[in-house]
């Protein structure tokens, strides 16, 4: 088989005109240019067939094409807007890589089982699963929403580094709404500022990461809150949110429909369970008035 036939086979699955860039999105333009030099003239394989991708790659020749593609998609293939977005990400990346940022981020998100972000296994569609426990958000986090958003973005940056350039970073986020014992359990309507900060920071720096955001259990009264939250979400992000039913009792297993998306053994078994009581030497997390009066 010639190289052109091999690339044509790949592109036929993607339903796009074959090119070296579309066949090898995990390389930068600098590397692709070298590979392209080894082709024979009769192979007739162009380096690019998409002008916007070519323009973006020419501007950032050292960056993997798959990475640039995510920013192009997020900005509807406007190279100027995608470039502005990508430049902002590069500046943010410098911040999360400064000495001491990792330790600060870990402390901000919570230690051990009190971390609001939990990496888990794989969903049935192959995406990586992350848990987001809203009930673990403290008053201190609410008062420092931007710092929490930076820390959560740092988690995504570390995930991106682990994933590497040869695999598309895509995540399924599980966001249970149940309260759990020994957690702050701040009412959902008070969490809007921190959800807004998270959406803004993650959306600006890690576009096209989220495959699906699963909120469960979701009561009908929550529809009002959702309409409020949707106002500050990117339409592409809000379209990825799905809701599942189920019991709102503490520590209950999710509804069986959850396992149609993620196998049970791919979810941290302690994810929905009560937290251990804090030892006397540990600081008490902020609680709502309702929790404190119990």
C-alpha positions in Angstrom: 0.0 0.0 0.0 1.2 3.5 -0.7 1.2 6.2 1.9 -1.7 8.0 0.1 -3.9 4.9 0.3 -3.2 4.5 4.0 -4.1 8.1 4.7 -7.1 7.9 2.5 -8.4 4.9 4.5 -8.0 6.9 7.7 -9.7 10.0 6.3 -12.6 8.0 4.9 -13.6 7.0 8.4 -13.5 10.7 9.4 -15.5 11.7 6.3 -13.0 14.4 5.3 -10.7 14.9 2.5 -7.4 13.2 3.2 -4.4 15.2 4.2 -1.3 14.7 6.3 -2.6 17.1 9.0 -6.0 15.3 9.3 -4.3 11.9 9.4 -1.7 12.8 12.0 -3.3 15.4 14.4 -1.0 14.5 17.2 2.0 16.1 15.7 3.0 19.7 15.2 3.4 21.5 11.9 7.2 21.4 12.4 7.2 17.6 12.6 4.6 17.2 9.8 6.7 19.3 7.5 9.6 16.8 7.9 7.3 13.8 7.3 5.8 15.4 4.3 9.2 15.8 2.8 9.5 12.0 2.5 6.4 11.6 0.3 6.8 10.8 -3.3 5.2 13.1 -5.8 2.8 10.5 -7.1 1.5 10.0 -3.5 -0.3 13.3 -4.0 -1.0 13.8 -0.3 -1.4 17.5 0.6 -0.1 18.8 4.0 -3.5 20.6 4.6 -6.9 20.7 3.0 -8.4 23.0 5.6 -7.3 26.7 5.4 -8.2 27.6 8.9 -6.2 24.7 10.4 -3.3 25.6 8.2 -3.4 29.2 9.3 -3.6 28.3 13.0 -0.8 25.7 12.6 1.5 28.2 10.8 1.0 30.6 13.7 1.9 27.9 16.3 4.3 25.5 14.4 5.5 23.8 17.6 2.0 22.9 19.0 0.2 19.7 18.2 -2.5 20.1 15.7 -5.0 18.3 17.9 -4.5 20.9 20.6 -5.0 23.8 18.2 -8.1 22.1 16.8 -9.8 22.2 20.2 -9.4 26.0 20.4 -10.6 26.4 16.8 -13.7 24.4 17.5 -14.4 26.5 20.6 -14.3 29.7 18.5 -16.1 28.3 15.5 -13.0 28.2 13.4 -12.2 31.9 13.8 -8.4 32.0 13.8 -8.2 35.4 15.4 -10.5 34.4 18.3 -8.9 31.0 18.7 -5.5 32.5 18.8 -6.5 35.0 21.4 -8.0 32.2 23.5 -4.9 30.0 23.0 -2.5 32.9 24.0 -4.6 33.3 27.2 -4.1 29.6 27.9 -0.4 29.9 27.4 -0.3 32.7 30.0 -2.4 30.7 32.4 -0.1 27.7 31.9 2.8 29.7 33.1 0.9 30.5 36.3 0.1 26.8 37.2 3.7 25.8 36.5 5.2 28.3 38.9 6.9 26.9 42.0 4.6 26.2 44.9 1.4 26.4 42.8 0.8 22.6 43.0 0.9 22.6 46.8 -1.4 25.6 47.0 -3.9 24.0 44.5 -4.1 20.8 46.5 -4.8 22.7 49.7 -7.4 24.9 48.0 -9.4 21.9 46.6 -9.3 20.0 49.9 -7.2 17.2 51.3 -7.8 13.5 50.8 -11.5 12.6 50.6 -12.4 16.3 51.1 -11.1 17.1 47.7 -14.0 18.4 45.6 -12.4 16.9 42.4 -11.9 13.1 42.2 -10.3 11.4 39.3 -11.8 8.0 38.7 -11.9 5.4 35.9 -13.3 5.3 32.3 -16.8 5.8 31.1 -18.3 3.4 28.6 -17.6 5.8 25.8 -13.8 5.8 26.6 -13.7 9.2 28.3 -12.0 9.7 31.6 -14.3 10.1 34.6 -13.9 12.9 37.2 -16.2 13.4 40.2 -17.2 16.8 41.4 -18.7 16.9 44.9 -20.6 20.1 45.4 -21.4 19.2 49.0 -17.7 19.5 49.9 -17.5 23.1 49.0 -16.7 25.2 52.1 -17.5 28.8 53.0 -13.8 29.5 52.6 -14.0 28.2 49.0 -17.0 30.4 48.3 -15.1 33.4 49.5 -12.1 32.5 47.2 -14.0 31.3 44.1 -11.3 32.4 41.7 -8.6 30.5 43.6 -10.8 27.4 43.5 -11.2 27.8 39.8 -7.5 28.1 39.3 -6.9 25.0 41.4 -9.5 23.0 39.4 -7.9 24.2 36.2 -4.5 23.0 37.6 -6.1 19.5 38.0 -7.0 19.6 34.3 -3.5 20.7 33.3 -2.1 17.7 35.2 -4.6 15.4 33.5 -3.5 16.8 30.2 0.1 16.0 31.0 -0.8 12.5 32.0 -2.9 11.9 28.9 0.0 13.0 26.6 -0.2 14.2 23.0 -1.4 10.9 21.4 -4.8 10.7 23.1 -7.6 13.1 22.8 -8.4 14.6 26.3 -12.1 14.0 26.9 -13.8 13.8 30.3 -17.2 12.7 31.8 -17.9 14.7 35.0 -20.1 13.1 37.7 -21.7 15.8 39.9 -23.9 14.3 42.6 -26.2 16.7 44.5 -26.8 14.6 47.7 -25.6 15.8 51.0 -23.3 13.5 53.0 -22.4 13.3 56.6 -19.6 15.4 58.0 -19.5 17.7 54.9 -20.3 21.4 54.7 -23.4 20.7 52.5 -24.0 24.3 51.5 -27.3 24.8 49.7 -27.0 24.6 46.0 -28.3 28.1 45.3 -25.4 29.6 47.2 -22.9 27.8 45.0 -23.6 29.8 41.9 -20.6 32.2 42.3 -18.2 29.3 42.4 -19.8 27.4 39.6 -19.6 30.6 37.5 -15.9 31.0 38.3 -15.2 27.3 37.4 -17.1 27.5 34.1 -15.2 30.7 33.1 -11.8 29.4 34.0 -12.1 25.9 32.6 -14.0 27.0 29.5 -11.3 29.6 28.7 -8.3 27.3 29.1 -9.5 23.7 28.4 -12.1 23.9 25.6 -13.6 20.7 24.3 -12.6 18.7 27.3 -16.0 17.8 28.6 -17.9 15.1 26.7 -20.7 14.9 29.3 -21.6 16.5 32.6 -23.9 14.3 34.6 -25.9 15.9 37.5 -27.7 13.5 39.8 -30.1 13.1 41.4 -31.8 16.0 39.9 -35.3 17.0 41.4 -37.8 18.9 39.4 -37.4 21.9 41.6 -33.8 22.0 40.5 -34.9 23.1 37.0 -35.3 26.7 38.3 -31.7 26.7 39.6 -30.5 25.2 36.3 -32.1 28.0 34.3 -30.1 30.4 36.4 -26.8 28.5 36.0 -27.3 28.2 32.3 -27.1 32.0 31.9 -23.3 32.0 32.6 -22.5 28.7 30.8 -21.2 28.5 27.2 -24.1 27.1 25.1 -21.8 24.3 23.9 -21.1 23.4 27.6 -24.7 23.5 28.7 -25.7 21.2 25.8 -23.4 18.6 27.3 -25.2 18.6 30.7 -27.6 15.7 31.4 -29.7 15.0 34.4 -30.5 11.7 36.1 -33.1 10.8 38.7 -32.7 8.8 41.8 -33.0 9.0 45.6 -31.9 12.2 47.3 -31.1 10.4 50.6 -27.6 10.6 51.9 -25.1 8.0 50.8 -27.5 6.3 48.4 -26.2 4.6 45.3 -27.0 6.4 42.1 -29.9 5.5 39.9 -29.3 2.4 37.7 -29.3 4.7 34.6 -25.9 5.9 35.8 -24.4 2.5 35.0 -25.5 2.9 31.4 -22.9 5.6 31.2 -20.2 4.4 33.6 -19.6 0.9 34.9 -19.9 0.6 38.7 -16.3 -0.5 39.1 -15.1 2.7 37.4 -16.6 4.9 40.2 -14.7 5.4 43.4 -16.6 3.3 46.0 -16.3 6.0 48.6 -17.4 8.8 46.3 -21.0 8.9 47.6 -20.3 7.7 51.2 -20.1 9.6 54.4 -16.9 11.3 55.4 -15.1 10.2 58.5 -15.5 12.5 61.5 -12.6 15.0 61.8 -10.1 14.4 64.6 -10.0 17.0 67.3 -6.6 18.3 65.9 -8.1 18.9 62.5 -9.8 22.2 61.5 -13.6 21.9 61.3 -14.9 22.6 57.8 -17.4 25.5 57.3 -20.9 24.3 57.6 -24.3 25.9 56.9 -26.4 27.1 59.8 -28.7 24.3 59.3 -25.9 21.8 59.7 -24.5 23.6 62.7 -27.8 23.6 64.5 -28.1 19.8 64.4 
